């Protein structure tokens, strides 16, 4: 419960600080320095990299665990 309260405070207090701020002139954001399509492609690329890294890490961990399991089975069978 304490973590929830801390997390809520961290995320909600900055919102309260800017709640009374006057609205900004948003005309400066009309021109995009980078197109939305390019940002979408970059986001998908990053997500595929993260997914590939996760799969590779999981495969390596599984291979290590299988090797350790084989070694333990050999020790139990008296083959060491």
mmJSON file of the N, C-alpha and C atoms, coordinates in Angstrom:
{"data_MODEL":{"atom_site":{
"group_PDB":["ATOM","ATOM","ATOM","ATOM","ATOM","ATOM","ATOM","ATOM","ATOM","ATOM","ATOM","ATOM","ATOM","ATOM","ATOM","ATOM","ATOM","ATOM","ATOM","ATOM","ATOM","ATOM","ATOM","ATOM","ATOM","ATOM","ATOM","ATOM","ATOM","ATOM","ATOM","ATOM","ATOM","ATOM","ATOM","ATOM","ATOM","ATOM","ATOM","ATOM","ATOM","ATOM","ATOM","ATOM","ATOM","ATOM","ATOM","ATOM","ATOM","ATOM","ATOM","ATOM","ATOM","ATOM","ATOM","ATOM","ATOM","ATOM","ATOM","ATOM","ATOM","ATOM","ATOM","ATOM","ATOM","ATOM","ATOM","ATOM","ATOM","ATOM","ATOM","ATOM","ATOM","ATOM","ATOM","ATOM","ATOM","ATOM","ATOM","ATOM","ATOM","ATOM","ATOM","ATOM","ATOM","ATOM","ATOM","ATOM","ATOM","ATOM","ATOM","ATOM","ATOM","ATOM","ATOM","ATOM","ATOM","ATOM","ATOM","ATOM","ATOM","ATOM","ATOM","ATOM","ATOM","ATOM","ATOM","ATOM","ATOM","ATOM","ATOM","ATOM","ATOM","ATOM","ATOM","ATOM","ATOM","ATOM","ATOM","ATOM","ATOM","ATOM","ATOM","ATOM","ATOM","ATOM","ATOM","ATOM","ATOM","ATOM","ATOM","ATOM","ATOM","ATOM","ATOM","ATOM","ATOM","ATOM","ATOM","ATOM","ATOM","ATOM","ATOM","ATOM","ATOM","ATOM","ATOM","ATOM","ATOM","ATOM","ATOM","ATOM","ATOM","ATOM","ATOM","ATOM","ATOM","ATOM","ATOM","ATOM","ATOM","ATOM","ATOM","ATOM","ATOM","ATOM","ATOM","ATOM","ATOM","ATOM","ATOM","ATOM","ATOM","ATOM","ATOM","ATOM","ATOM","ATOM","ATOM","ATOM","ATOM","ATOM","ATOM","ATOM","ATOM","ATOM","ATOM","ATOM","ATOM","ATOM","ATOM","ATOM","ATOM","ATOM","ATOM","ATOM","ATOM","ATOM","ATOM","ATOM","ATOM","ATOM","ATOM","ATOM","ATOM","ATOM","ATOM","ATOM","ATOM","ATOM","ATOM","ATOM","ATOM","ATOM","ATOM","ATOM","ATOM","ATOM","ATOM","ATOM","ATOM","ATOM","ATOM","ATOM","ATOM","ATOM","ATOM","ATOM","ATOM","ATOM","ATOM","ATOM","ATOM","ATOM","ATOM","ATOM","ATOM","ATOM","ATOM","ATOM"],
"id":[1,2,3,4,5,6,7,8,9,10,11,12,13,14,15,16,17,18,19,20,21,22,23,24,25,26,27,28,29,30,31,32,33,34,35,36,37,38,39,40,41,42,43,44,45,46,47,48,49,50,51,52,53,54,55,56,57,58,59,60,61,62,63,64,65,66,67,68,69,70,71,72,73,74,75,76,77,78,79,80,81,82,83,84,85,86,87,88,89,90,91,92,93,94,95,96,97,98,99,100,101,102,103,104,105,106,107,108,109,110,111,112,113,114,115,116,117,118,119,120,121,122,123,124,125,126,127,128,129,130,131,132,133,134,135,136,137,138,139,140,141,142,143,144,145,146,147,148,149,150,151,152,153,154,155,156,157,158,159,160,161,162,163,164,165,166,167,168,169,170,171,172,173,174,175,176,177,178,179,180,181,182,183,184,185,186,187,188,189,190,191,192,193,194,195,196,197,198,199,200,201,202,203,204,205,206,207,208,209,210,211,212,213,214,215,216,217,218,219,220,221,222,223,224,225,226,227,228,229,230,231,232,233,234,235,236,237,238,239,240],
"type_symbol":["N","C","C","N","C","C","N","C","C","N","C","C","N","C","C","N","C","C","N","C","C","N","C","C","N","C","C","N","C","C","N","C","C","N","C","C","N","C","C","N","C","C","N","C","C","N","C","C","N","C","C","N","C","C","N","C","C","N","C","C","N","C","C","N","C","C","N","C","C","N","C","C","N","C","C","N","C","C","N","C","C","N","C","C","N","C","C","N","C","C","N","C","C","N","C","C","N","C","C","N","C","C","N","C","C","N","C","C","N","C","C","N","C","C","N","C","C","N","C","C","N","C","C","N","C","C","N","C","C","N","C","C","N","C","C","N","C","C","N","C","C","N","C","C","N","C","C","N","C","C","N","C","C","N","C","C","N","C","C","N","C","C","N","C","C","N","C","C","N","C","C","N","C","C","N","C","C","N","C","C","N","C","C","N","C","C","N","C","C","N","C","C","N","C","C","N","C","C","N","C","C","N","C","C","N","C","C","N","C","C","N","C","C","N","C","C","N","C","C","N","C","C","N","C","C","N","C","C","N","C","C","N","C","C","N","C","C","N","C","C"],
"label_atom_id":["N","CA","C","N","CA","C","N","CA","C","N","CA","C","N","CA","C","N","CA","C","N","CA","C","N","CA","C","N","CA","C","N","CA","C","N","CA","C","N","CA","C","N","CA","C","N","CA","C","N","CA","C","N","CA","C","N","CA","C","N","CA","C","N","CA","C","N","CA","C","N","CA","C","N","CA","C","N","CA","C","N","CA","C","N","CA","C","N","CA","C","N","CA","C","N","CA","C","N","CA","C","N","CA","C","N","CA","C","N","CA","C","N","CA","C","N","CA","C","N","CA","C","N","CA","C","N","CA","C","N","CA","C","N","CA","C","N","CA","C","N","CA","C","N","CA","C","N","CA","C","N","CA","C","N","CA","C","N","CA","C","N","CA","C","N","CA","C","N","CA","C","N","CA","C","N","CA","C","N","CA","C","N","CA","C","N","CA","C","N","CA","C","N","CA","C","N","CA","C","N","CA","C","N","CA","C","N","CA","C","N","CA","C","N","CA","C","N","CA","C","N","CA","C","N","CA","C","N","CA","C","N","CA","C","N","CA","C","N","CA","C","N","CA","C","N","CA","C","N","CA","C","N","CA","C","N","CA","C","N","CA","C","N","CA","C","N","CA","C","N","CA","C","N","CA","C","N","CA","C"],
"label_alt_id":[null,null,null,null,null,null,null,null,null,null,null,null,null,null,null,null,null,null,null,null,null,null,null,null,null,null,null,null,null,null,null,null,null,null,null,null,null,null,null,null,null,null,null,null,null,null,null,null,null,null,null,null,null,null,null,null,null,null,null,null,null,null,null,null,null,null,null,null,null,null,null,null,null,null,null,null,null,null,null,null,null,null,null,null,null,null,null,null,null,null,null,null,null,null,null,null,null,null,null,null,null,null,null,null,null,null,null,null,null,null,null,null,null,null,null,null,null,null,null,null,null,null,null,null,null,null,null,null,null,null,null,null,null,null,null,null,null,null,null,null,null,null,null,null,null,null,null,null,null,null,null,null,null,null,null,null,null,null,null,null,null,null,null,null,null,null,null,null,null,null,null,null,null,null,null,null,null,null,null,null,null,null,null,null,null,null,null,null,null,null,null,null,null,null,null,null,null,null,null,null,null,null,null,null,null,null,null,null,null,null,null,null,null,null,null,null,null,null,null,null,null,null,null,null,null,null,null,null,null,null,null,null,null,null,null,null,null,null,null,null],
"label_comp_id":["UNK","UNK","UNK","UNK","UNK","UNK","UNK","UNK","UNK","UNK","UNK","UNK","UNK","UNK","UNK","UNK","UNK","UNK","UNK","UNK","UNK","UNK","UNK","UNK","UNK","UNK","UNK","UNK","UNK","UNK","UNK","UNK","UNK","UNK","UNK","UNK","UNK","UNK","UNK","UNK","UNK","UNK","UNK","UNK","UNK","UNK","UNK","UNK","UNK","UNK","UNK","UNK","UNK","UNK","UNK","UNK","UNK","UNK","UNK","UNK","UNK","UNK","UNK","UNK","UNK","UNK","UNK","UNK","UNK","UNK","UNK","UNK","UNK","UNK","UNK","UNK","UNK","UNK","UNK","UNK","UNK","UNK","UNK","UNK","UNK","UNK","UNK","UNK","UNK","UNK","UNK","UNK","UNK","UNK","UNK","UNK","UNK","UNK","UNK","UNK","UNK","UNK","UNK","UNK","UNK","UNK","UNK","UNK","UNK","UNK","UNK","UNK","UNK","UNK","UNK","UNK","UNK","UNK","UNK","UNK","UNK","UNK","UNK","UNK","UNK","UNK","UNK","UNK","UNK","UNK","UNK","UNK","UNK","UNK","UNK","UNK","UNK","UNK","UNK","UNK","UNK","UNK","UNK","UNK","UNK","UNK","UNK","UNK","UNK","UNK","UNK","UNK","UNK","UNK","UNK","UNK","UNK","UNK","UNK","UNK","UNK","UNK","UNK","UNK","UNK","UNK","UNK","UNK","UNK","UNK","UNK","UNK","UNK","UNK","UNK","UNK","UNK","UNK","UNK","UNK","UNK","UNK","UNK","UNK","UNK","UNK","UNK","UNK","UNK","UNK","UNK","UNK","UNK","UNK","UNK","UNK","UNK","UNK","UNK","UNK","UNK","UNK","UNK","UNK","UNK","UNK","UNK","UNK","UNK","UNK","UNK","UNK","UNK","UNK","UNK","UNK","UNK","UNK","UNK","UNK","UNK","UNK","UNK","UNK","UNK","UNK","UNK","UNK","UNK","UNK","UNK","UNK","UNK","UNK","UNK","UNK","UNK","UNK","UNK","UNK"],
"label_asym_id":["A","A","A","A","A","A","A","A","A","A","A","A","A","A","A","A","A","A","A","A","A","A","A","A","A","A","A","A","A","A","A","A","A","A","A","A","A","A","A","A","A","A","A","A","A","A","A","A","A","A","A","A","A","A","A","A","A","A","A","A","A","A","A","A","A","A","A","A","A","A","A","A","A","A","A","A","A","A","A","A","A","A","A","A","A","A","A","A","A","A","A","A","A","A","A","A","A","A","A","A","A","A","A","A","A","A","A","A","A","A","A","A","A","A","A","A","A","A","A","A","A","A","A","A","A","A","A","A","A","A","A","A","A","A","A","A","A","A","A","A","A","A","A","A","A","A","A","A","A","A","A","A","A","A","A","A","A","A","A","A","A","A","A","A","A","A","A","A","A","A","A","A","A","A","A","A","A","A","A","A","A","A","A","A","A","A","A","A","A","A","A","A","A","A","A","A","A","A","A","A","A","A","A","A","A","A","A","A","A","A","A","A","A","A","A","A","A","A","A","A","A","A","A","A","A","A","A","A","A","A","A","A","A","A","A","A","A","A","A","A"],
"label_entity_id":["1","1","1","1","1","1","1","1","1","1","1","1","1","1","1","1","1","1","1","1","1","1","1","1","1","1","1","1","1","1","1","1","1","1","1","1","1","1","1","1","1","1","1","1","1","1","1","1","1","1","1","1","1","1","1","1","1","1","1","1","1","1","1","1","1","1","1","1","1","1","1","1","1","1","1","1","1","1","1","1","1","1","1","1","1","1","1","1","1","1","1","1","1","1","1","1","1","1","1","1","1","1","1","1","1","1","1","1","1","1","1","1","1","1","1","1","1","1","1","1","1","1","1","1","1","1","1","1","1","1","1","1","1","1","1","1","1","1","1","1","1","1","1","1","1","1","1","1","1","1","1","1","1","1","1","1","1","1","1","1","1","1","1","1","1","1","1","1","1","1","1","1","1","1","1","1","1","1","1","1","1","1","1","1","1","1","1","1","1","1","1","1","1","1","1","1","1","1","1","1","1","1","1","1","1","1","1","1","1","1","1","1","1","1","1","1","1","1","1","1","1","1","1","1","1","1","1","1","1","1","1","1","1","1","1","1","1","1","1","1"],
"label_seq_id":[1,1,1,2,2,2,3,3,3,4,4,4,5,5,5,6,6,6,7,7,7,8,8,8,9,9,9,10,10,10,11,11,11,12,12,12,13,13,13,14,14,14,15,15,15,16,16,16,17,17,17,18,18,18,19,19,19,20,20,20,21,21,21,22,22,22,23,23,23,24,24,24,25,25,25,26,26,26,27,27,27,28,28,28,29,29,29,30,30,30,31,31,31,32,32,32,33,33,33,34,34,34,35,35,35,36,36,36,37,37,37,38,38,38,39,39,39,40,40,40,41,41,41,42,42,42,43,43,43,44,44,44,45,45,45,46,46,46,47,47,47,48,48,48,49,49,49,50,50,50,51,51,51,52,52,52,53,53,53,54,54,54,55,55,55,56,56,56,57,57,57,58,58,58,59,59,59,60,60,60,61,61,61,62,62,62,63,63,63,64,64,64,65,65,65,66,66,66,67,67,67,68,68,68,69,69,69,70,70,70,71,71,71,72,72,72,73,73,73,74,74,74,75,75,75,76,76,76,77,77,77,78,78,78,79,79,79,80,80,80],
"pdbx_PDB_ins_code":[null,null,null,null,null,null,null,null,null,null,null,null,null,null,null,null,null,null,null,null,null,null,null,null,null,null,null,null,null,null,null,null,null,null,null,null,null,null,null,null,null,null,null,null,null,null,null,null,null,null,null,null,null,null,null,null,null,null,null,null,null,null,null,null,null,null,null,null,null,null,null,null,null,null,null,null,null,null,null,null,null,null,null,null,null,null,null,null,null,null,null,null,null,null,null,null,null,null,null,null,null,null,null,null,null,null,null,null,null,null,null,null,null,null,null,null,null,null,null,null,null,null,null,null,null,null,null,null,null,null,null,null,null,null,null,null,null,null,null,null,null,null,null,null,null,null,null,null,null,null,null,null,null,null,null,null,null,null,null,null,null,null,null,null,null,null,null,null,null,null,null,null,null,null,null,null,null,null,null,null,null,null,null,null,null,null,null,null,null,null,null,null,null,null,null,null,null,null,null,null,null,null,null,null,null,null,null,null,null,null,null,null,null,null,null,null,null,null,null,null,null,null,null,null,null,null,null,null,null,null,null,null,null,null,null,null,null,null,null,null],
"Cartn_x":[0.826,0.0,0.874,1.985,2.875,3.487,3.815,4.369,3.349,2.084,1.042,0.9,0.925,0.797,1.994,3.178,4.38,4.313,3.917,3.819,2.762,1.64,0.592,1.088,1.826,2.349,3.349,4.192,5.206,4.554,3.466,2.835,1.793,1.12,0.03,0.468,1.469,1.886,2.376,3.163,3.536,2.331,1.298,0.094,-0.589,-0.62,-1.241,-0.447,0.848,1.683,1.404,1.076,0.835,-0.644,-1.506,-2.947,-3.372,-2.756,-3.137,-2.285,-1.428,-0.55,-1.377,-1.056,-1.804,-1.523,-2.473,-2.251,-1.154,-0.375,0.72,0.22,1.012,0.724,1.178,0.242,0.558,0.894,0.915,1.229,2.654,3.528,4.914,5.054,4.023,4.081,3.436,3.029,2.345,3.266,4.488,5.422,6.17,6.184,6.845,8.276,9.253,10.624,10.856,10.101,10.197,8.772,8.573,7.217,6.731,5.426,4.824,5.098,5.124,5.397,6.789,7.752,9.117,9.217,8.519,8.518,7.861,6.799,6.132,7.062,7.764,8.712,9.825,10.33,11.385,10.877,9.64,9.074,8.934,8.448,8.345,9.722,10.71,12.065,12.607,12.401,12.87,12.147,10.858,10.107,10.57,10.855,11.362,12.737,13.57,14.88,14.736,13.841,13.608,13.083,12.144,11.589,12.656,13.476,14.54,15.549,15.885,16.792,16.211,14.934,14.276,14.266,13.933,13.897,15.295,16.31,17.683,18.129,17.818,18.188,17.496,16.226,15.477,16.034,16.401,16.963,18.298,19.138,20.428,20.232,19.304,19.032,18.5,17.631,17.097,18.208,19.122,20.23,21.115,21.376,22.185,21.481,20.18,19.433,19.374,19.238,19.239,20.589,21.671,23.004,23.182,22.707,22.809,21.954,20.788,19.921,20.572,21.196,21.898,23.033,23.769,24.872,24.345,23.253,22.673,22.144,21.539,21.069,22.235,23.348,24.534,25.097,25.085,25.575,24.686,23.391,22.48,22.648,22.947,23.155,24.535,25.43,26.769,27.735,27.504,28.377,29.493,29.512,30.517,31.807],
"Cartn_y":[-1.186,0.0,1.255,1.157,2.314,2.632,1.579,1.79,2.465,2.064,2.66,4.145,4.487,5.893,6.683,6.121,6.797,6.989,5.936,6.041,7.06,7.063,8.03,9.45,9.644,10.976,11.419,10.508,10.844,11.244,10.575,10.859,11.973,12.122,13.085,14.477,14.571,15.892,16.804,16.321,17.217,17.696,16.859,17.293,18.434,18.349,19.417,20.714,20.609,21.802,22.569,21.856,22.498,22.721,22.391,22.508,23.963,24.897,26.302,27.096,26.423,27.114,27.657,28.857,29.407,28.601,28.535,27.765,28.395,27.531,27.998,28.241,28.969,29.16,27.899,27.151,25.872,25.996,27.201,27.376,26.953,26.987,26.609,25.111,24.326,22.885,22.45,23.367,22.996,22.317,22.749,22.126,21.017,19.851,18.7,18.594,18.547,18.358,16.946,15.956,14.575,14.105,13.472,13.052,11.935,11.841,10.814,9.416,9.245,7.922,7.424,8.315,7.942,7.572,8.318,7.993,6.638,6.33,5.043,3.9,4.06,3.028,2.859,3.953,3.875,3.175,3.455,2.822,1.317,0.906,-0.525,-1.182,-0.503,-1.044,-1.263,-0.288,-0.413,-1.559,-1.676,-2.752,-4.126,-4.255,-5.528,-5.844,-4.82,-5.04,-5.517,-4.888,-5.287,-6.716,-7.045,-8.397,-9.426,-9.117,-10.038,-10.231,-9.172,-9.291,-10.153,-9.979,-10.782,-12.256,-12.551,-13.942,-14.553,-13.813,-14.325,-14.581,-13.659,-13.823,-15.035,-15.221,-16.355,-17.667,-17.688,-18.9,-19.252,-18.258,-18.53,-19.048,-18.449,-18.883,-20.312,-20.64,-21.992,-22.991,-22.639,-23.54,-23.789,-22.724,-22.906,-23.792,-23.604,-24.421,-25.882,-26.119,-27.495,-28.161,-27.431,-27.985,-28.285,-27.406,-27.625,-28.824,-28.952,-30.084,-31.39,-31.413,-32.618,-32.973,-31.965,-32.22,-32.784,-32.25,-32.76,-34.185,-34.477,-35.838,-36.815,-36.396,-37.245,-37.503,-36.465,-36.642,-37.617,-37.529,-38.44,-39.88,-40.041,-41.374,-41.934,-41.102,-41.543,-41.558,-40.747,-40.715,-39.687,-38.914,-37.847,-38.443],
"Cartn_z":[0.0,0.0,0.0,0.731,0.82,-0.544,-1.306,-2.645,-3.557,-3.426,-4.244,-3.944,-2.676,-2.29,-2.797,-2.69,-3.169,-4.684,-5.401,-6.857,-7.264,-6.563,-6.871,-6.627,-5.553,-5.254,-6.317,-6.757,-7.761,-9.078,-9.449,-10.735,-10.666,-9.526,-9.459,-9.012,-8.172,-7.691,-8.814,-9.775,-10.882,-11.683,-11.812,-12.526,-11.792,-10.484,-9.706,-9.815,-9.946,-10.039,-11.333,-12.407,-13.69,-13.982,-13.046,-13.277,-13.467,-12.759,-12.843,-13.83,-14.573,-15.512,-16.671,-17.151,-18.293,-19.558,-20.474,-21.705,-22.549,-23.176,-24.02,-25.444,-26.18,-27.594,-28.328,-28.868,-29.494,-30.968,-31.509,-32.927,-33.255,-32.277,-32.55,-32.807,-32.503,-32.714,-34.024,-34.861,-36.098,-37.094,-37.184,-38.112,-37.393,-38.016,-37.419,-37.928,-37.036,-37.494,-38.029,-37.507,-37.97,-38.256,-39.385,-39.751,-38.837,-38.719,-37.866,-38.367,-39.691,-40.25,-39.898,-39.948,-39.588,-38.114,-37.272,-35.845,-35.586,-36.325,-36.183,-36.576,-37.685,-38.123,-37.092,-36.561,-35.538,-34.28,-33.894,-32.697,-32.904,-34.079,-34.356,-34.374,-34.939,-34.981,-33.567,-32.711,-31.325,-30.619,-30.828,-30.181,-30.67,-31.974,-32.482,-31.897,-31.737,-31.111,-29.674,-28.933,-27.543,-27.495,-28.352,-28.381,-28.756,-29.756,-30.159,-29.028,-28.334,-27.193,-26.091,-25.831,-24.798,-25.18,-26.442,-26.893,-26.833,-27.257,-27.222,-25.787,-24.902,-23.487,-22.883,-23.215,-22.699,-23.246,-24.528,-25.128,-24.484,-24.239,-23.582,-22.167,-21.468,-20.095,-20.087,-21.039,-21.124,-21.431,-22.322,-22.662,-21.445,-20.678,-19.468,-18.452,-18.296,-17.343,-17.783,-19.086,-19.577,-19.331,-19.549,-19.295,-17.811,-16.962,-15.519,-15.098,-15.705,-15.391,-15.811,-17.016,-17.456,-16.499,-16.047,-15.117,-13.793,-13.323,-12.074,-12.247,-13.398,-13.656,-13.717,-14.327,-14.39,-12.995,-12.15,-10.775,-9.997,-10.233,-9.539,-10.044,-11.309,-11.882,-11.543,-10.991,-10.616,-11.762,-12.795,-13.964,-13.848,-12.812,-12.718,-12.342],
"occupancy":[1.0,1.0,1.0,1.0,1.0,1.0,1.0,1.0,1.0,1.0,1.0,1.0,1.0,1.0,1.0,1.0,1.0,1.0,1.0,1.0,1.0,1.0,1.0,1.0,1.0,1.0,1.0,1.0,1.0,1.0,1.0,1.0,1.0,1.0,1.0,1.0,1.0,1.0,1.0,1.0,1.0,1.0,1.0,1.0,1.0,1.0,1.0,1.0,1.0,1.0,1.0,1.0,1.0,1.0,1.0,1.0,1.0,1.0,1.0,1.0,1.0,1.0,1.0,1.0,1.0,1.0,1.0,1.0,1.0,1.0,1.0,1.0,1.0,1.0,1.0,1.0,1.0,1.0,1.0,1.0,1.0,1.0,1.0,1.0,1.0,1.0,1.0,1.0,1.0,1.0,1.0,1.0,1.0,1.0,1.0,1.0,1.0,1.0,1.0,1.0,1.0,1.0,1.0,1.0,1.0,1.0,1.0,1.0,1.0,1.0,1.0,1.0,1.0,1.0,1.0,1.0,1.0,1.0,1.0,1.0,1.0,1.0,1.0,1.0,1.0,1.0,1.0,1.0,1.0,1.0,1.0,1.0,1.0,1.0,1.0,1.0,1.0,1.0,1.0,1.0,1.0,1.0,1.0,1.0,1.0,1.0,1.0,1.0,1.0,1.0,1.0,1.0,1.0,1.0,1.0,1.0,1.0,1.0,1.0,1.0,1.0,1.0,1.0,1.0,1.0,1.0,1.0,1.0,1.0,1.0,1.0,1.0,1.0,1.0,1.0,1.0,1.0,1.0,1.0,1.0,1.0,1.0,1.0,1.0,1.0,1.0,1.0,1.0,1.0,1.0,1.0,1.0,1.0,1.0,1.0,1.0,1.0,1.0,1.0,1.0,1.0,1.0,1.0,1.0,1.0,1.0,1.0,1.0,1.0,1.0,1.0,1.0,1.0,1.0,1.0,1.0,1.0,1.0,1.0,1.0,1.0,1.0,1.0,1.0,1.0,1.0,1.0,1.0,1.0,1.0,1.0,1.0,1.0,1.0,1.0,1.0,1.0,1.0,1.0,1.0],
"B_iso_or_equiv":[0.0,0.0,0.0,0.0,0.0,0.0,0.0,0.0,0.0,0.0,0.0,0.0,0.0,0.0,0.0,0.0,0.0,0.0,0.0,0.0,0.0,0.0,0.0,0.0,0.0,0.0,0.0,0.0,0.0,0.0,0.0,0.0,0.0,0.0,0.0,0.0,0.0,0.0,0.0,0.0,0.0,0.0,0.0,0.0,0.0,0.0,0.0,0.0,0.0,0.0,0.0,0.0,0.0,0.0,0.0,0.0,0.0,0.0,0.0,0.0,0.0,0.0,0.0,0.0,0.0,0.0,0.0,0.0,0.0,0.0,0.0,0.0,0.0,0.0,0.0,0.0,0.0,0.0,0.0,0.0,0.0,0.0,0.0,0.0,0.0,0.0,0.0,0.0,0.0,0.0,0.0,0.0,0.0,0.0,0.0,0.0,0.0,0.0,0.0,0.0,0.0,0.0,0.0,0.0,0.0,0.0,0.0,0.0,0.0,0.0,0.0,0.0,0.0,0.0,0.0,0.0,0.0,0.0,0.0,0.0,0.0,0.0,0.0,0.0,0.0,0.0,0.0,0.0,0.0,0.0,0.0,0.0,0.0,0.0,0.0,0.0,0.0,0.0,0.0,0.0,0.0,0.0,0.0,0.0,0.0,0.0,0.0,0.0,0.0,0.0,0.0,0.0,0.0,0.0,0.0,0.0,0.0,0.0,0.0,0.0,0.0,0.0,0.0,0.0,0.0,0.0,0.0,0.0,0.0,0.0,0.0,0.0,0.0,0.0,0.0,0.0,0.0,0.0,0.0,0.0,0.0,0.0,0.0,0.0,0.0,0.0,0.0,0.0,0.0,0.0,0.0,0.0,0.0,0.0,0.0,0.0,0.0,0.0,0.0,0.0,0.0,0.0,0.0,0.0,0.0,0.0,0.0,0.0,0.0,0.0,0.0,0.0,0.0,0.0,0.0,0.0,0.0,0.0,0.0,0.0,0.0,0.0,0.0,0.0,0.0,0.0,0.0,0.0,0.0,0.0,0.0,0.0,0.0,0.0,0.0,0.0,0.0,0.0,0.0,0.0],
"pdbx_formal_charge":[null,null,null,null,null,null,null,null,null,null,null,null,null,null,null,null,null,null,null,null,null,null,null,null,null,null,null,null,null,null,null,null,null,null,null,null,null,null,null,null,null,null,null,null,null,null,null,null,null,null,null,null,null,null,null,null,null,null,null,null,null,null,null,null,null,null,null,null,null,null,null,null,null,null,null,null,null,null,null,null,null,null,null,null,null,null,null,null,null,null,null,null,null,null,null,null,null,null,null,null,null,null,null,null,null,null,null,null,null,null,null,null,null,null,null,null,null,null,null,null,null,null,null,null,null,null,null,null,null,null,null,null,null,null,null,null,null,null,null,null,null,null,null,null,null,null,null,null,null,null,null,null,null,null,null,null,null,null,null,null,null,null,null,null,null,null,null,null,null,null,null,null,null,null,null,null,null,null,null,null,null,null,null,null,null,null,null,null,null,null,null,null,null,null,null,null,null,null,null,null,null,null,null,null,null,null,null,null,null,null,null,null,null,null,null,null,null,null,null,null,null,null,null,null,null,null,null,null,null,null,null,null,null,null,null,null,null,null,null,null],
"auth_seq_id":[1,1,1,2,2,2,3,3,3,4,4,4,5,5,5,6,6,6,7,7,7,8,8,8,9,9,9,10,10,10,11,11,11,12,12,12,13,13,13,14,14,14,15,15,15,16,16,16,17,17,17,18,18,18,19,19,19,20,20,20,21,21,21,22,22,22,23,23,23,24,24,24,25,25,25,26,26,26,27,27,27,28,28,28,29,29,29,30,30,30,31,31,31,32,32,32,33,33,33,34,34,34,35,35,35,36,36,36,37,37,37,38,38,38,39,39,39,40,40,40,41,41,41,42,42,42,43,43,43,44,44,44,45,45,45,46,46,46,47,47,47,48,48,48,49,49,49,50,50,50,51,51,51,52,52,52,53,53,53,54,54,54,55,55,55,56,56,56,57,57,57,58,58,58,59,59,59,60,60,60,61,61,61,62,62,62,63,63,63,64,64,64,65,65,65,66,66,66,67,67,67,68,68,68,69,69,69,70,70,70,71,71,71,72,72,72,73,73,73,74,74,74,75,75,75,76,76,76,77,77,77,78,78,78,79,79,79,80,80,80],
"auth_comp_id":["UNK","UNK","UNK","UNK","UNK","UNK","UNK","UNK","UNK","UNK","UNK","UNK","UNK","UNK","UNK","UNK","UNK","UNK","UNK","UNK","UNK","UNK","UNK","UNK","UNK","UNK","UNK","UNK","UNK","UNK","UNK","UNK","UNK","UNK","UNK","UNK","UNK","UNK","UNK","UNK","UNK","UNK","UNK","UNK","UNK","UNK","UNK","UNK","UNK","UNK","UNK","UNK","UNK","UNK","UNK","UNK","UNK","UNK","UNK","UNK","UNK","UNK","UNK","UNK","UNK","UNK","UNK","UNK","UNK","UNK","UNK","UNK","UNK","UNK","UNK","UNK","UNK","UNK","UNK","UNK","UNK","UNK","UNK","UNK","UNK","UNK","UNK","UNK","UNK","UNK","UNK","UNK","UNK","UNK","UNK","UNK","UNK","UNK","UNK","UNK","UNK","UNK","UNK","UNK","UNK","UNK","UNK","UNK","UNK","UNK","UNK","UNK","UNK","UNK","UNK","UNK","UNK","UNK","UNK","UNK","UNK","UNK","UNK","UNK","UNK","UNK","UNK","UNK","UNK","UNK","UNK","UNK","UNK","UNK","UNK","UNK","UNK","UNK","UNK","UNK","UNK","UNK","UNK","UNK","UNK","UNK","UNK","UNK","UNK","UNK","UNK","UNK","UNK","UNK","UNK","UNK","UNK","UNK","UNK","UNK","UNK","UNK","UNK","UNK","UNK","UNK","UNK","UNK","UNK","UNK","UNK","UNK","UNK","UNK","UNK","UNK","UNK","UNK","UNK","UNK","UNK","UNK","UNK","UNK","UNK","UNK","UNK","UNK","UNK","UNK","UNK","UNK","UNK","UNK","UNK","UNK","UNK","UNK","UNK","UNK","UNK","UNK","UNK","UNK","UNK","UNK","UNK","UNK","UNK","UNK","UNK","UNK","UNK","UNK","UNK","UNK","UNK","UNK","UNK","UNK","UNK","UNK","UNK","UNK","UNK","UNK","UNK","UNK","UNK","UNK","UNK","UNK","UNK","UNK","UNK","UNK","UNK","UNK","UNK","UNK"],
"auth_asym_id":["A","A","A","A","A","A","A","A","A","A","A","A","A","A","A","A","A","A","A","A","A","A","A","A","A","A","A","A","A","A","A","A","A","A","A","A","A","A","A","A","A","A","A","A","A","A","A","A","A","A","A","A","A","A","A","A","A","A","A","A","A","A","A","A","A","A","A","A","A","A","A","A","A","A","A","A","A","A","A","A","A","A","A","A","A","A","A","A","A","A","A","A","A","A","A","A","A","A","A","A","A","A","A","A","A","A","A","A","A","A","A","A","A","A","A","A","A","A","A","A","A","A","A","A","A","A","A","A","A","A","A","A","A","A","A","A","A","A","A","A","A","A","A","A","A","A","A","A","A","A","A","A","A","A","A","A","A","A","A","A","A","A","A","A","A","A","A","A","A","A","A","A","A","A","A","A","A","A","A","A","A","A","A","A","A","A","A","A","A","A","A","A","A","A","A","A","A","A","A","A","A","A","A","A","A","A","A","A","A","A","A","A","A","A","A","A","A","A","A","A","A","A","A","A","A","A","A","A","A","A","A","A","A","A","A","A","A","A","A","A"],
"auth_atom_id":["N","CA","C","N","CA","C","N","CA","C","N","CA","C","N","CA","C","N","CA","C","N","CA","C","N","CA","C","N","CA","C","N","CA","C","N","CA","C","N","CA","C","N","CA","C","N","CA","C","N","CA","C","N","CA","C","N","CA","C","N","CA","C","N","CA","C","N","CA","C","N","CA","C","N","CA","C","N","CA","C","N","CA","C","N","CA","C","N","CA","C","N","CA","C","N","CA","C","N","CA","C","N","CA","C","N","CA","C","N","CA","C","N","CA","C","N","CA","C","N","CA","C","N","CA","C","N","CA","C","N","CA","C","N","CA","C","N","CA","C","N","CA","C","N","CA","C","N","CA","C","N","CA","C","N","CA","C","N","CA","C","N","CA","C","N","CA","C","N","CA","C","N","CA","C","N","CA","C","N","CA","C","N","CA","C","N","CA","C","N","CA","C","N","CA","C","N","CA","C","N","CA","C","N","CA","C","N","CA","C","N","CA","C","N","CA","C","N","CA","C","N","CA","C","N","CA","C","N","CA","C","N","CA","C","N","CA","C","N","CA","C","N","CA","C","N","CA","C","N","CA","C","N","CA","C","N","CA","C","N","CA","C","N","CA","C","N","CA","C","N","CA","C","N","CA","C","N","CA","C"],
"pdbx_PDB_model_num":[1,1,1,1,1,1,1,1,1,1,1,1,1,1,1,1,1,1,1,1,1,1,1,1,1,1,1,1,1,1,1,1,1,1,1,1,1,1,1,1,1,1,1,1,1,1,1,1,1,1,1,1,1,1,1,1,1,1,1,1,1,1,1,1,1,1,1,1,1,1,1,1,1,1,1,1,1,1,1,1,1,1,1,1,1,1,1,1,1,1,1,1,1,1,1,1,1,1,1,1,1,1,1,1,1,1,1,1,1,1,1,1,1,1,1,1,1,1,1,1,1,1,1,1,1,1,1,1,1,1,1,1,1,1,1,1,1,1,1,1,1,1,1,1,1,1,1,1,1,1,1,1,1,1,1,1,1,1,1,1,1,1,1,1,1,1,1,1,1,1,1,1,1,1,1,1,1,1,1,1,1,1,1,1,1,1,1,1,1,1,1,1,1,1,1,1,1,1,1,1,1,1,1,1,1,1,1,1,1,1,1,1,1,1,1,1,1,1,1,1,1,1,1,1,1,1,1,1,1,1,1,1,1,1,1,1,1,1,1,1]
}}}
